[in-house]
């Protein structure tokens, strides 16, 4: 058991190793980028540590019930160590929303770190292309709301009366169908005096993309009030980790339960660390383009990141996790492929280029509408699935083809390819994108593809079944979304079969 604690704080150690290797004098921009990376690693590590601590609690109960009180006491001490590990660090895990990076709208004004000037409806601040690790967050800020001085001012008119509450909104600005899920409307109450600031928490909100555009606005104008807002930040949700199911903790073997919990936690930490490291590398590459004068320091940081990755992942690197430990044994793992220059055949069939080879790929478990009329069986099948007209199928197919061509253009692609090939040599694959995940999920979420269940006689690993279950759940959510996306918007069940 004593070996488990270093695994729990693996990501934190990685960030501290980077900090220890950092020169004392370096550009502020690079320091800020590294600080954001370390903050995200700590947030992911804290969430996973709490999940592991809950698993230990179950093991402790079972061991105590079995009468092994010394072992139960040792587990209790370990839990107390884990609980103390991040004590008092919640504020350090927050991602600030700097006003200096925000675009002001309407009458809103930023004065230092304070946001004010809420005289008109729609006034507020917007953060364009804000880099944020996907996950769940609460919006937190401090606010003071008081009455504006009215003597001798325009507010002396009875038309302008101080309000006791003010209505505000916070949104993720996106054209996707999920926009409504990250819309929050909330009230701010009048303060007891003009100097006391109250902390407000809104959410949670779940962000699945990076970067995102965020908007904080007033739902009405408040010219007779002075509303000052400061310290806007996004705090990761650390209390959402579900406890490990007792079904995974056999009561007769605490050792087996500990091993299972440890293995699950290690895989989760590895995944979180890789996501945070990928974001950090993206930011370094952006800095290399926008700040060429920092090339020397950025190159040194990239080398440190590479050395750190080599130390933690071993000779097999990140490939080994998916190939041997993720339930995809036998799949060929291809990284850093690119979409071929020629137009995709359809939304789910296209060519990729990798190390001089051109490969024809089709996406596993999804089917996009054909973009041409020469494939009548697929047209009929797709029309039946979405309950749309045959002529609409072709339009959806062309949209899916254009979407794939645009979405995958010039992005690094990672493919897990089945060992067996189609008769024409096409390779069936799972396609992953940095900071996005499985591309099949994207097509389903946009209503541009249908889930195709595999033949019943084929055997699939638990990991493959989990991916299929996720795809089916996303399809159900897309069909029921208001307004529905893609082909679901043309369904006979929606708007009489046509988009209004």
Secondary structure by P-SEA (a helix, b strand, c coil): ccccccccaaaaaaaaaaaaaccccccaaaaaaaaaaaaaaaaaaaaaaaaaaaaaaaaaaaaaaacaaaaaaaaaaaaaaaaacccccccccccccccccccccccccccccccccccccccccccccccccbbbbbbbbcbbbbbccccccccccccbbbbcbbbbbbbccccccccccccccccccccccccbbbbbbcccccccccbbbbbbbbccccccbbbbbcbbbbbccccccccccccccccccaaaaaaaaaaaaaaaaaaaaaaaaaaaaaaaaaaaaacccaaaaaaaaaaaaaaaaaacccccccccccccccccccbbbbccccccccccccccccccccccbbbbbbbccccccccccccaaaaaaaaaaacccaaaaaaaaaaaaaaaaaaacccbbbbbccccccccbbbbbbbbbcccccaaaaaaaaccbbbbbccccccccaaaaaaaaaaaaaaaaaaacccccccccccccccccccc
